[in-house]
Amino acid sequence: MSIFLIVAIIFICLILEALYSGGEIALISSDINKIRFFARRGSASARHALKLMEKPEWFISTTIIGTNLAIITSTTLATGLFLSFFGPVHGEQISMLIIIPTLLVMIIARSIFQHHAETMAMKLAFFIRISSVIFYPAAYVIAAVSKGTVRFSTGQKVSNPSYITKEGLKFVLGEKTQGSDILKTEREMVSRVFDFSEITADEIMIPLSAMTALPITTKIADAARLVASKKYLRIPVYSGQMFNIVGILHYFDLLEALHKKNVSSMPVEDETIESILQTKVLYVPETKKAKELLVDMQKNREHMAVVVDEYGGAVGIVTGEDIGEEIIGNIDDEYTAGEKLYKKITPGKYLVNGRLGIDELNKILSGNLPAGNYETLGGFLMNRIGKVPQRKEMIDYEGINFIIENADQKSIKEVLVILPDHAER
């Protein structure tokens, strides 16, 4: 055999070693759900990869055989070549150097293939499947021994992992599926579940300026009229300033007080809500994670929590419904029932409440208003011009006209939003 042919075979063996060793780590590291996704979209290479991943003992047996055959062949030929050149003494010592490129090829291949796992797994899947047919007898023995060893040591059958990783699910949800088996609303809900772990109380709270609260000196009769008109189940109660929330007034406590009046003719009109106030309040910091807050509310059997700043002053409230909305979308509770924060007037024109969140507005308008140190449309507009705008003042942002329909000295109440190409009123 010529020297050129021997060197060529050694080189081919090193390439095969890289393909088998790298292919093994690529298939092991790949997210099976990503591969399934590509297979459903008609990728033949993904279907081959999926077949292999569904029976990992087969592709591992195949790659082990292929890798070892390549290494044995290359080292045997290299040893013979060096012996013929340098003789039995020095040739055997020099032939040991073949271990270095062999190890380097394996390490580099596995590192690169693992970094591009799904791509390389699909590219090599057909090659490995063909190899599994060629190596079938030996692969069958190795797979059977492997299964038997696992069953003997654990007492359980080998099962394929059916879990889905967070990254894999995000990838699938992020792709636009044709004839989608994942509805848009379901996709949005699962995405919200992922985002939920990072949301804090100050992001979902009803701010102090937007919530209804009663002073502790309010008469029971007056509170009853307010509850009846607003249909609230719970109202925060403050002492002195609104940021000093001292309790929660419950609708059922009001009913009980009014019932006592009817039964015993007690002069309940002169009583204040302090006598029926629930003073057990769940106070939480602004930075409290929503998922932790939900656990605390369930543990304390509370439906409302008061969000406080670093100085102990209330800055808003969070209800169970507010937390639920972060996962399943809009829920009408006693603070939002019957209240819609926007109204479509004509195509391209909307009357929007200043408290509507920027994210929600972007969904409605299919727009891209930027995020910042604000959460609402009112906050965005005030941040843009550096003041509270006056009524009928117009603010332009990338062709979108925002006309202030209602505002006071401290906040924006209503805004007429006119999209580009609808600017003539």
C-alpha positions in Angstrom: 0.0 0.0 0.0 1.4 3.4 -1.0 2.3 6.0 1.6 -0.1 8.5 -0.1 -3.0 6.1 0.3 -2.2 5.3 3.9 -2.1 9.1 4.8 -5.3 9.6 2.9 -7.0 6.8 4.8 -5.7 8.2 8.1 -7.1 11.6 7.2 -10.5 10.1 6.2 -10.6 8.2 9.5 -10.0 11.5 11.5 -12.9 13.1 9.5 -15.1 10.1 10.3 -14.1 10.3 14.0 -15.2 13.9 14.0 -18.5 13.2 12.3 -19.4 10.2 14.6 -18.2 11.9 17.8 -19.7 15.3 17.0 -22.9 13.7 15.7 -23.4 11.9 18.9 -23.0 15.0 21.1 -25.2 17.0 18.6 -28.1 14.5 18.9 -27.7 14.2 22.7 -27.7 18.0 23.1 -30.5 18.8 20.6 -34.0 19.8 21.8 -36.3 17.1 20.5 -39.2 19.6 20.4 -37.3 21.9 18.0 -36.5 18.9 15.8 -40.2 17.8 15.9 -41.1 21.4 14.9 -38.9 21.3 11.8 -40.1 17.7 11.0 -43.7 18.9 11.0 -42.7 21.6 8.5 -41.5 19.0 6.1 -37.8 18.8 6.8 -36.5 15.4 5.7 -33.3 15.8 7.7 -35.3 16.7 10.8 -37.4 13.5 10.3 -34.2 11.4 10.2 -32.9 13.1 13.3 -36.2 12.6 15.1 -36.1 8.8 14.3 -32.6 8.6 15.9 -33.5 10.7 19.0 -36.6 8.6 19.7 -34.3 5.6 20.1 -31.1 7.1 21.6 -29.5 3.7 22.4 -29.3 3.0 18.7 -27.6 6.1 17.6 -25.2 6.0 20.6 -24.3 2.4 19.8 -23.7 3.4 16.1 -21.6 6.5 16.9 -19.5 4.5 19.5 -18.8 1.8 16.9 -18.0 4.4 14.2 -15.8 6.5 16.4 -13.8 3.5 17.7 -13.4 2.0 14.2 -12.0 5.3 12.9 -9.6 5.7 15.9 -8.4 2.1 15.7 -7.9 2.2 11.9 -6.0 5.5 12.0 -3.8 4.6 14.9 -3.0 1.1 13.4 -2.1 2.6 10.0 -0.1 5.4 11.6 1.9 3.0 13.8 2.7 0.8 10.7 3.8 3.8 8.8 6.1 5.1 11.5 7.6 1.7 12.1 8.5 1.4 8.4 10.1 4.8 8.5 11.9 4.8 11.9 12.3 1.1 12.7 10.8 -0.8 15.7 12.5 1.2 18.4 11.9 4.8 17.5 8.8 4.1 15.3 6.8 2.7 18.1 7.6 5.8 20.3 6.8 8.3 17.5 3.6 6.5 16.7 2.3 7.5 20.1 2.0 11.1 18.7 -1.0 10.0 16.7 -3.0 10.2 20.0 -2.6 14.1 20.0 -4.5 14.8 16.7 -7.0 12.0 17.5 -7.9 13.7 20.8 -7.9 17.2 19.3 -10.2 16.1 16.5 -12.7 14.6 19.1 -12.6 17.6 21.5 -12.9 20.3 18.7 -15.7 18.4 16.9 -17.7 17.8 20.0 -17.3 21.5 21.1 -18.4 22.9 17.7 -21.2 20.4 17.1 -22.6 20.9 20.6 -22.7 24.7 20.0 -24.8 24.1 16.9 -26.6 21.0 18.1 -29.9 21.1 16.2 -28.3 22.2 12.9 -25.6 19.6 13.0 -27.9 16.9 14.2 -30.1 17.3 11.2 -27.2 17.5 8.8 -25.6 14.3 10.1 -28.8 12.3 10.8 -29.0 10.6 7.4 -25.3 9.6 7.6 -25.7 8.1 11.1 -28.9 6.3 10.1 -27.0 4.7 7.1 -24.2 3.8 9.5 -26.7 2.2 11.9 -27.8 -0.1 9.1 -24.1 -1.0 8.2 -23.2 -1.6 11.9 -26.6 -3.2 12.7 -25.3 -6.5 14.2 -22.8 -4.9 16.5 -25.1 -2.0 17.3 -27.9 -4.4 18.2 -25.6 -6.2 20.7 -24.4 -2.9 22.3 -27.9 -1.5 22.6 -29.2 -4.7 24.1 -26.4 -4.9 26.6 -27.0 -1.2 27.5 -30.7 -1.7 28.0 -30.2 -4.8 30.0 -27.6 -3.2 32.3 -29.9 -0.2 33.0 -32.9 -2.5 33.7 -30.8 -4.8 36.0 -29.3 -1.8 37.9 -32.4 0.3 38.3 -35.2 -2.3 37.9 -36.9 0.1 35.3 -37.2 0.1 31.5 -35.3 2.6 29.5 -37.6 5.4 28.6 -37.1 8.3 26.2 -37.3 11.8 27.8 -40.6 13.5 26.9 -39.9 16.8 28.7 -39.7 20.1 27.0 -37.3 22.8 28.0 -38.2 26.4 28.5 -35.9 27.5 25.7 -37.4 24.9 23.3 -41.0 25.9 24.1 -40.1 29.6 23.6 -38.6 28.7 20.2 -41.7 26.8 19.1 -44.0 29.6 20.4 -41.9 32.2 18.6 -42.2 30.6 15.2 -45.1 31.4 13.0 -46.9 28.1 12.4 -49.0 27.5 9.3 -52.4 26.0 10.0 -51.2 26.4 13.5 -52.0 23.8 16.1 -51.1 26.4 18.7 -53.7 29.2 18.7 -52.5 32.8 19.0 -54.2 33.2 22.4 -52.6 30.0 23.7 -49.2 31.2 22.5 -49.6 34.5 24.3 -50.7 32.8 27.5 -47.7 30.5 27.6 -45.4 33.5 26.9 -47.0 35.4 29.7 -46.3 32.4 32.0 -42.6 32.7 31.2 -42.6 36.4 31.7 -44.5 36.1 35.0 -41.4 35.0 37.0 -39.8 38.3 36.3 -42.8 40.6 37.0 -42.7 42.7 40.2 -45.6 44.2 42.2 -45.0 47.7 41.0 -45.5 46.6 37.4 -49.0 45.2 38.0 -50.4 47.3 40.8 -53.2 49.8 40.5 -51.4 53.1 41.4 -52.6 55.3 44.2 -53.8 58.0 41.8 -56.0 55.5 39.9 -57.6 53.7 42.8 -60.6 54.4 45.0 -60.0 54.6 48.7 -62.0 55.9 51.7 -60.9 58.0 54.7 -61.3 56.2 58.0 -63.8 58.8 59.1 -66.3 57.9 56.3 -69.8 57.1 57.6 -71.0 53.5 57.1 -74.1 54.8 55.1 -71.9 56.8 52.8 -69.6 53.9 52.2 -72.6 51.7 51.5 -73.8 54.1 48.8 -70.3 54.2 47.2 -70.0 50.4 47.2 -73.5 50.0 45.7 -72.7 52.5 42.9 -69.2 51.2 42.1 -69.9 47.5 42.8 -66.7 47.1 44.8 -66.1 44.1 47.1 -63.1 45.7 48.9 -62.0 49.2 49.3 -58.7 50.4 50.9 -59.1 52.7 53.9 -56.6 55.4 54.8 -56.0 57.6 57.8 -55.0 61.2 57.2 -53.2 61.0 53.8 -54.0 58.5 51.1 -50.6 56.9 51.3 -51.3 55.8 54.9 -53.6 52.8 54.2 -54.6 51.3 57.5 -57.2 48.6 56.5 -59.5 47.1 54.0 -63.3 47.6 54.0 -65.2 44.5 52.9 -68.5 44.6 51.2 -69.9 41.8 53.4 -68.9 43.7 56.6 -71.0 46.6 55.3 -73.9 44.3 54.6 -73.7 42.9 58.1 -73.6 46.4 59.6 -76.6 47.5 57.6 -78.4 44.3 58.6 -77.8 44.9 62.3 -79.3 48.4 61.8 -82.5 46.9 60.3 -82.8 44.3 63.0 -82.0 46.4 66.1 -82.7 49.9 64.8 -79.2 50.9 65.7 -78.2 54.4 64.5 -75.7 53.0 62.0 -75.7 56.2 59.9 -73.6 58.0 62.5 -71.1 55.2 62.8 -67.8 55.3 60.8 -66.3 52.5 58.9 -63.5 52.3 61.5 -65.8 50.0 63.6 -66.1 47.4 60.8 -62.6 47.8 59.3 -60.4 44.8 58.6 -57.1 46.0 59.9 -55.1 42.9 58.9 -53.5 44.1 55.7 -50.8 42.4 53.6 -48.1 45.0 52.9 -45.6 44.2 50.2 -42.6 46.1 48.8 -42.6 47.4 45.2 -39.9 44.9 44.3 -41.8 41.8 45.4 -42.0 39.2 42.7 -45.5 38.6 41.5 -45.1 34.8 41.8 -44.0 35.2 45.5 -46.8 37.7 46.1 -49.4 35.2 44.8 -48.1 32.6 47.3 -48.2 35.1 50.1 -51.8 36.0 49.2 -52.9 32.4 49.1 -51.1 31.6 52.4 -52.7 34.6 54.2 -56.1 34.1 52.4 -56.0 37.7 51.2 -57.4 39.0 47.9 -55.7 42.4 48.1 -52.2 43.5 49.0 -51.0 47.1 49.6 -47.8 48.0 47.8 -45.5 50.2 49.8 -42.3 52.1 48.9 -39.0 52.1 50.9 -40.4 54.8 53.3 -43.5 52.7 54.1 -46.0 54.8 52.2 -48.6 53.1 50.0 -48.1 53.5 46.3 -50.8 51.2 45.0 -52.7 48.0 45.5 -52.6 44.6 43.9 -55.5 42.2 43.7 -55.6 38.5 42.9 -57.2 39.4 39.6 -54.3 41.7 38.7 -51.9 38.7 39.1 -54.2 36.4 37.2 -54.3 38.8 34.3 -50.6 38.5 33.9 -51.1 34.9 32.9 -54.5 34.6 31.3 -55.2 38.1 30.1 -57.9 40.6 31.0 -60.2 39.7 33.9 -63.1 42.0 34.9 -62.9 42.4 38.7 -64.6 45.0 40.9 -62.1 47.6 39.8 -62.4 47.1 36.1 -65.9 45.6 35.6 -67.8 47.7 33.1 -64.8 49.9 32.5 -63.1 49.7 29.1 -59.9 51.7 28.8 -60.3 52.3 25.1 -62.9 52.7 22.4 -62.6 52.4 18.7 -64.3 55.4 17.1 -63.6 54.8 13.4 -60.9 52.8 11.6 -57.6 54.4 12.8 -59.1 56.5 15.6 -59.3 55.5 19.2 -60.4 57.2 22.4 -58.0 55.9 25.0 -57.9 56.2 28.8 -54.6 57.6 30.0 -54.2 54.7 32.4 -54.1 52.1 29.6 -50.8 50.2 29.6 -48.2 50.8 26.9 -48.0 47.1 26.1 -51.7 46.8 25.8 -51.9 49.9 23.6 -49.2 48.5 21.3 -51.3 45.3 20.8 -54.4 47.3 20.0 -52.7 49.7 17.6 -50.2 47.1 16.3 -47.7 49.8 17.2 -44.3 50.0 18.7 -44.4 52.7 21.3 -41.1 52.4 23.3 -40.8 51.2 26.9 -39.3 53.5 29.5 -39.8 54.8 33.0 -43.5 54.7 32.6 -46.2 52.1 32.2 -49.2 53.9 30.8 -50.1 56.0 27.8 -50.4 59.1 30.1 -46.9 58.4 31.5 -45.5 58.0 27.9 -46.9 61.3 26.8 -45.8 63.2 29.9 -42.4 61.7 29.6 -42.2 62.8 25.9 -43.0 66.5 26.5 -41.7 66.8 30.0 -45.0 68.1 31.5 -48.7 67.4 31.9 -50.2 68.5 28.6 -53.3 70.8 28.4 -56.6 69.8 26.9 -56.6 69.7 23.0 -52.8 69.8 23.0 -51.5 67.5 20.2 -48.4 65.3 20.5 -46.9 63.5 17.5 -44.9 60.3 17.7 -43.7 58.7 14.4 -46.8 59.9 12.6 -49.3 58.9 15.3 -51.2 61.9 16.6 -52.1 62.0 20.3 -54.7 64.7 21.1 -55.5 65.3 24.8 -59.2 65.2 25.2 -59.3 65.4 29.0 -56.6 66.1 31.6 -56.2 67.8 35.0 -53.2 69.4 36.6 -51.7 66.1 37.6 -52.6 63.5 35.0 -53.9 62.7 31.5 -57.5 61.3 31.6 -58.4 60.7 27.9 -56.5 60.8 24.7 -57.7 60.7 21.1 -55.2 58.5 19.2 -55.1 58.9 15.4 -53.0 56.5 13.4 -51.0 57.6 10.2 -53.2 58.0 7.1 -56.2 58.9 9.3 -54.9 62.3 10.4 -57.8 64.4 8.9 -60.5 64.7 11.5 
